[in-house]
C-alpha cells in the first residue's frame, strides 16, 4: 500500500484478477510491493493498495487526481520491468479493469480502512443521474456516517448508465453488516428501487498489501 499525497481524488481504477495457479500469495504480494516503487513516481498517483475477496480473487485499487491520469498510466507502466514482473503472475483471462470518475467533490482517500465494498449497477431510468447523487448524499449523511466503521463513500461513473457505489470501512464484518442494512433503511431503499436489479454486482474486499 502506498500513499503519495493527500490530494483530492477524482478517479479510481479497480482491476480485479486471479493469480496463476502456480503463484503463491507471498510471490504476488512481493511483486506488488516492487511494482508500487515505480507506481508512486507516476504523475497523478495518490494511493494504491491490493485487496482480496473470498473467491480467491485480487484487485488493484488505485486513486488518482484526474481520470486522464489512469489512461496515461496504462500506457507508461507496461514498459516497466517491475510492472511486467507483477503482470506475469496474473491469469490474463481473469482481468477485469474499470475506470471510475468519482462523482463527489473533494473526495479524500481515508487512512484507516481495511475493507472496500464495491458495487456496480445501471439505473432503470438512465435520466435519473441527478436523483442518484441526491440519494447518495442522503445515504451518506443519514445512514453511513452514523457508524464509526464508515471511512469513505462515493458514487462513481464507469460508462453511460453504468455506476459504482464504493464504501471503505474499518472492518470487513461491520462493513458487510451496514451494507445489508440498506434493505430496511428508508434513506437507502430508494437507491435499491431505482437500480436495475439484473445489472447489480456487489462484493467485499479486504486489504492485504
Order of alpha helices (4+ residues) and beta strands (2+ residues): beta-beta-alpha-beta-beta-alpha-alpha-beta-beta-alpha-beta-beta-alpha-alpha-beta
